[in-house]
Amino acid sequence: MQKIIIGVTGASGTIYAVDLLRQLKALPGVETHLVMSAWATKNLALETDETLADVKALADVVYSDRDQGAAIASGSFLNAGMVIVPASMKTVASVAYGFGENLIARAADVTIKEQRKLVIVPRETPLSVIHLENLTKLARLGAQIIPPIPAFYNRPQTIQDLVTHQTMKVLDAFGIHRATDRRWEGD
């Protein structure tokens, strides 16, 4: 069983987290552990027609972001890694400097110290030098930065097409190769 931690923060783009959870739910060999910040919950209501209960039902285990004693706060909790999607610049800064101010930042800190896969899906534009420095620091620590930048060679027709392609890129980072979208095959 591949256990993946999913942190959802207050940046715009909760649709990316919902799509990732939905795709992982369809895989029998994956167990998801979800943590949502308070602002992520607000953005879910603002940006989607999904309810919090709908999103929680997509995860196998759900934690409060204030539960610093949760299993995922410890390196002894074996897992394949963590995705922060969308990642606010506040969370990126917190992880880059090891604050561990909530369970999302703590779990990311543990992921880094245990040298497990950490995927950051930053949602901010434009990016300031501070943002870029924090993301660069995380990349140097081994995090994979996968911003939701759309590809157009697959000729997307809907917003869902763009989201599906982004989720495919995140799943690729975990070695989960799903044929949910067209890949570049050369011209």
Secondary structure, 3 states (H helix, E strand, C coil): CEEEEEEECCCCCHHHHHHHHHHHHCCCCEEEEEEECHHHHHHHHHHCCCCHHHHHHHCCEEEECCCCCCHHHCCCCCCCEEEEEEECHHHHHHHHCCCCCCHHHHHHHHHHHCCCEEEEEECCCCCCHHHHHHHHHHHHCCCEECCCCCCCCCCCCCHHHHHHHHHHHHHHHCCCCCCCCCCCCCC
